[in-house]
Amino acid sequence: MALELLALRGLGLGDLLTAVPALRALRQAHPEHRITLATPAYLGPLLPLTGAVDAQIDVRGPGPVPFERPDVAVNLHGRGPQSVEALRRTGPGRLISYEVGPPWQDHVHEVRRWCDLLEWHGIPADPQDLTLGVSDRTGPAIVHPGAAYPARRWPPERFAKVAALLDDVVVTGSAEEVGLARKVAELAGLPADRVLAGRTDLAGLIELVSRARLVVCGDTGVGHLATAFCVPSVVLFGPVSPMRWGPPPGWRHVALWTGHQGDPHGDKPDPGLLEIEVSEVVDAAMEVTS
């Protein structure tokens, strides 16, 4: 009977991508285990690219987790009692988690956080092991104006001014962001067929980013996809520091941030985000693509 390792990361696209080094470290440390990741079903197209996951169960949030008696359970979700208890209820032989292991550190980059957890438990992890592929940069530039919360959304009028100055550009977004993407495209003078929001599922978005020559976006999952495929990127940060969620330094990634922190779940654009000017974004885009 195969040994079973269960990992929980019931969050979104960017959250999963920041956990890739930890998942790969678990794969290397437990080559004999079948690794099951509890994560939202829509993230399935991403999992084969990690080389670290054998199976998936659909879990959104901290649980419950429908799994029984894993040999090892790893909490890559958070430190709260819900996720810890959800994994305890599976009856694991061993539980790796914050709160039952090392103390939680607030001001740590999200990639480093999960590597630190594993290293505390004697499992080496490389926070630089983020790459899923390398773009040949033959695809279009991507402007992605959406983000999970208004606090992280730079105004569409400003995204449009950036898009208007780029060659061969498309505007992406979720099905809920079609209106936002169309507004950006219209203001930028782009034809309707350059709006891909709502027309690509995750597999299609991965394919698009994996060939892109540039990504311009806010603090959202597409920025992490750009990192994963070594695509030059300009990522705009507002209420959250890039020291916690930004791309790794170097290799043609620019994180713009004015130094102000606020509520990442706020219902209007963060004041610090609004301090970022169009000219700064355009200059950064020229820099990373030159």
C-alpha positions as CSV (number, residue, x, y, z in Angstrom):
1,M,0.0,0.0,0.0
2,A,1.4,3.4,-1.0
3,L,2.4,5.9,1.6
4,E,0.3,9.0,1.5
5,L,1.2,12.7,1.9
6,L,-1.6,15.2,2.1
7,A,-0.9,19.0,1.6
8,L,-3.5,21.7,2.1
9,R,-3.4,25.0,0.2
10,G,-7.1,25.9,-0.3
11,L,-6.4,29.3,-1.8
12,G,-6.0,31.0,-5.2
13,L,-3.6,31.0,-8.1
14,G,-0.9,33.2,-6.7
15,D,-1.1,31.4,-3.4
16,L,-0.5,28.1,-5.1
17,L,2.4,29.4,-7.1
18,T,4.2,30.7,-4.0
19,A,3.9,27.2,-2.5
20,V,5.6,25.5,-5.5
21,P,9.1,25.4,-3.9
22,A,7.6,23.9,-0.7
23,L,5.7,21.3,-2.7
24,R,8.8,20.4,-4.7
25,A,10.8,20.1,-1.4
26,L,8.1,17.6,-0.1
27,R,8.4,15.6,-3.4
28,Q,12.2,15.4,-3.0
29,A,12.0,14.5,0.7
30,H,9.2,11.9,0.2
31,P,9.8,10.3,-3.2
32,E,8.0,7.1,-2.0
33,H,4.8,9.0,-1.1
34,R,1.8,9.7,-3.2
35,I,1.3,13.4,-2.8
36,T,-2.3,14.7,-2.8
37,L,-2.9,18.5,-2.8
38,A,-6.1,19.8,-1.3
39,T,-6.7,23.0,-3.4
40,P,-9.5,24.4,-5.5
41,A,-10.4,22.3,-8.5
42,Y,-9.9,25.1,-11.1
43,L,-6.2,25.1,-10.3
44,G,-5.8,21.5,-11.7
45,P,-4.1,22.6,-15.0
46,L,-1.2,24.0,-13.0
47,L,-0.4,20.9,-10.9
48,P,1.4,18.8,-13.6
49,L,3.8,21.6,-14.2
50,T,5.0,21.5,-10.6
51,G,6.3,18.0,-10.9
52,A,5.4,17.6,-7.3
53,V,1.7,16.5,-7.1
54,D,0.2,13.1,-7.9
55,A,-3.5,13.8,-7.1
56,Q,-5.9,16.6,-6.2
57,I,-9.0,17.0,-4.1
58,D,-11.2,20.0,-4.4
59,V,-10.9,22.1,-1.2
60,R,-11.6,25.9,-1.0
61,G,-10.5,27.5,2.2
62,P,-9.2,25.9,5.3
63,G,-11.3,22.7,5.1
64,P,-12.8,20.4,5.9
65,V,-10.5,18.0,4.0
66,P,-12.1,14.8,2.7
67,F,-9.1,12.5,3.2
68,E,-8.4,9.6,5.7
69,R,-5.3,8.7,7.5
70,P,-2.4,10.2,5.5
71,D,1.0,9.2,6.7
72,V,2.0,12.9,6.6
73,A,-0.2,16.0,6.5
74,V,1.3,19.3,5.7
75,N,-0.5,22.6,6.3
76,L,0.6,25.1,3.6
77,H,-2.6,27.0,4.0
78,G,-2.1,29.2,7.1
79,R,-1.8,29.1,10.9
80,G,-5.4,29.4,11.9
81,P,-7.2,26.8,14.0
82,Q,-9.5,25.8,11.2
83,S,-6.8,24.5,8.9
84,V,-4.9,22.8,11.7
85,E,-8.0,21.1,12.9
86,A,-9.1,20.1,9.4
87,L,-5.8,18.2,8.9
88,R,-6.0,16.7,12.4
89,R,-9.4,15.3,11.6
90,T,-7.8,13.3,8.7
91,G,-5.9,11.3,11.3
92,P,-2.4,11.9,10.0
93,G,0.6,9.9,11.2
94,R,2.6,13.1,11.3
95,L,1.4,16.7,11.1
96,I,3.6,19.5,9.8
97,S,2.1,22.9,10.5
98,Y,2.6,26.3,12.1
99,E,1.3,26.6,15.6
100,V,2.2,23.0,16.2
101,G,5.7,23.6,15.0
102,P,7.7,26.9,14.6
103,P,6.2,30.3,15.5
104,W,4.5,32.3,12.7
105,Q,6.4,35.3,11.5
106,D,4.3,38.1,10.1
107,H,6.8,40.0,7.9
108,V,8.1,37.1,5.8
109,H,7.8,36.6,2.1
110,E,5.1,34.1,1.3
111,V,7.5,31.8,-0.6
112,R,10.0,31.9,2.2
113,R,7.3,31.2,4.8
114,W,6.5,27.7,3.6
115,C,10.2,26.9,3.0
116,D,11.0,27.9,6.5
117,L,8.2,25.7,7.9
118,L,9.6,22.6,6.1
119,E,13.2,23.5,7.0
120,W,12.2,23.7,10.7
121,H,11.0,20.1,10.3
122,G,14.3,19.0,8.7
123,I,13.2,19.2,5.0
124,P,15.5,21.4,2.8
125,A,13.6,23.8,0.5
126,D,14.8,26.2,-2.1
127,P,12.7,29.4,-2.3
128,Q,14.1,30.1,-5.7
129,D,12.6,26.9,-7.2
130,L,9.7,28.7,-8.7
131,T,10.1,28.1,-12.4
132,L,7.5,26.2,-14.4
133,G,9.0,27.0,-17.8
134,V,10.7,29.8,-19.8
135,S,8.8,32.0,-22.2
136,D,10.2,32.3,-25.7
137,R,8.6,35.8,-25.6
138,T,6.9,35.4,-29.0
139,G,3.5,36.1,-27.6
140,P,1.8,39.4,-27.0
141,A,2.3,41.8,-24.0
142,I,-0.4,41.2,-21.4
143,V,-2.2,43.9,-19.4
144,H,-4.2,42.5,-16.6
145,P,-6.1,45.2,-14.8
146,G,-8.1,43.1,-12.3
147,A,-7.3,41.9,-8.8
148,A,-9.3,40.2,-6.1
149,Y,-10.1,43.4,-4.2
150,P,-10.6,47.0,-5.2
151,A,-7.7,48.0,-2.9
152,R,-5.3,46.3,-5.3
153,R,-6.8,47.7,-8.6
154,W,-4.9,50.5,-10.2
155,P,-7.4,52.7,-12.2
156,P,-8.5,51.3,-15.6
157,E,-7.8,54.7,-17.1
158,R,-4.1,54.4,-16.2
159,F,-3.9,50.8,-17.4
160,A,-5.3,52.0,-20.7
161,K,-2.7,54.7,-21.1
162,V,0.0,52.0,-20.6
163,A,-1.7,49.6,-23.0
164,A,-1.9,52.3,-25.6
165,L,1.9,52.7,-25.6
166,L,2.6,49.0,-26.0
167,D,2.8,47.0,-29.2
168,D,0.9,43.8,-29.7
169,V,-1.0,43.9,-26.4
170,V,-4.0,41.9,-25.1
171,V,-6.1,42.6,-22.0
172,T,-6.9,39.6,-19.8
173,G,-9.2,39.0,-16.8
174,S,-11.7,36.6,-15.3
175,A,-15.3,36.3,-16.4
176,E,-16.2,38.7,-13.7
177,E,-13.6,41.2,-15.0
178,V,-14.9,41.4,-18.7
179,G,-16.4,44.8,-18.2
180,L,-13.2,46.2,-16.7
181,A,-11.0,44.7,-19.5
182,R,-13.3,46.1,-22.2
183,K,-13.1,49.5,-20.6
184,V,-9.3,49.4,-20.6
185,A,-9.2,48.3,-24.2
186,E,-11.7,50.9,-25.4
187,L,-9.8,53.7,-23.7
188,A,-6.6,52.4,-25.2
189,G,-8.1,52.3,-28.7
190,L,-7.7,48.5,-28.9
191,P,-10.0,46.4,-31.1
192,A,-12.5,44.1,-29.3
193,D,-10.6,40.9,-30.3
194,R,-7.7,42.1,-28.0
195,V,-9.9,41.6,-25.0
196,L,-9.3,38.0,-23.8
197,A,-11.0,38.5,-20.4
198,G,-13.6,35.8,-19.9
199,R,-12.5,33.9,-23.0
200,T,-9.6,31.9,-21.4
201,D,-9.8,29.3,-18.7
202,L,-6.8,28.7,-16.4
203,A,-5.2,26.4,-19.0
204,G,-5.6,29.0,-21.6
205,L,-4.2,31.7,-19.4
206,I,-1.2,29.5,-18.6
207,E,-0.6,29.0,-22.3
208,L,-0.8,32.7,-22.9
209,V,1.5,33.8,-20.2
210,S,4.0,31.0,-21.0
211,R,4.7,32.7,-24.4
212,A,4.2,36.3,-23.4
213,R,6.9,39.0,-23.8
214,L,5.6,41.2,-21.0
215,V,3.1,41.2,-18.2
216,V,1.8,44.4,-16.5
217,C,-0.6,43.8,-13.6
218,G,-1.4,44.5,-10.0
219,D,-0.8,42.4,-7.0
220,T,-2.6,39.3,-8.3
221,G,-2.0,35.7,-9.5
222,V,-1.0,36.7,-13.1
223,G,2.1,38.4,-11.7
224,H,3.1,35.1,-10.1
225,L,2.5,33.3,-13.4
226,A,4.9,35.8,-15.0
227,T,7.6,34.9,-12.4
228,A,6.9,31.1,-13.0
229,F,7.5,31.4,-16.7
230,C,10.4,34.0,-16.6
231,V,8.3,36.6,-18.3
232,P,9.4,40.2,-17.8
233,S,6.9,41.8,-15.6
234,V,5.9,45.1,-14.0
235,V,3.8,44.5,-10.9
236,L,2.0,47.3,-9.1
237,F,1.7,47.0,-5.3
238,G,-0.4,49.2,-3.0
239,P,-1.6,48.0,0.4
240,V,0.8,45.1,0.6
241,S,4.6,45.3,0.4
242,P,6.3,43.3,-2.4
243,M,8.7,42.2,0.3
244,R,5.9,39.8,1.2
245,W,4.3,38.9,-2.1
246,G,6.5,40.4,-4.8
247,P,8.5,38.7,-7.6
248,P,12.1,37.7,-6.8
249,P,14.6,40.4,-7.3
250,G,16.4,40.6,-10.6
251,W,15.6,38.9,-13.9
252,R,13.5,41.6,-15.4
253,H,10.9,41.8,-12.8
254,V,10.0,45.3,-11.4
255,A,7.8,45.7,-8.4
256,L,6.5,49.3,-8.0
257,W,5.5,50.3,-4.5
258,T,5.4,53.7,-2.8
259,G,6.1,52.3,0.7
260,H,2.6,52.6,2.1
261,Q,0.8,49.7,3.7
262,G,-3.0,49.4,4.1
263,D,-5.9,47.0,4.0
264,P,-5.5,44.6,1.1
265,H,-9.2,43.8,1.2
266,G,-10.4,47.4,1.0
267,D,-13.3,48.5,-1.1
268,K,-11.4,51.3,-3.0
269,P,-8.0,51.7,-4.5
270,D,-5.3,52.0,-1.9
271,P,-3.9,55.6,-1.7
272,G,-0.3,54.3,-2.0
273,L,-1.3,52.4,-5.2
274,L,-2.7,55.6,-6.6
275,E,0.6,57.3,-6.1
276,I,2.1,55.2,-8.9
277,E,2.2,57.2,-12.1
278,V,1.7,56.0,-15.6
279,S,5.1,57.2,-16.6
280,E,6.7,55.0,-13.9
281,V,4.9,51.9,-15.3
282,V,5.8,52.7,-18.9
283,D,9.5,53.3,-18.0
284,A,9.6,50.0,-16.1
285,A,8.0,48.2,-19.0
286,M,10.7,49.6,-21.4
287,E,13.4,48.6,-18.9
288,V,12.4,45.0,-18.5
289,T,11.8,44.4,-22.2
290,S,14.9,46.1,-23.5
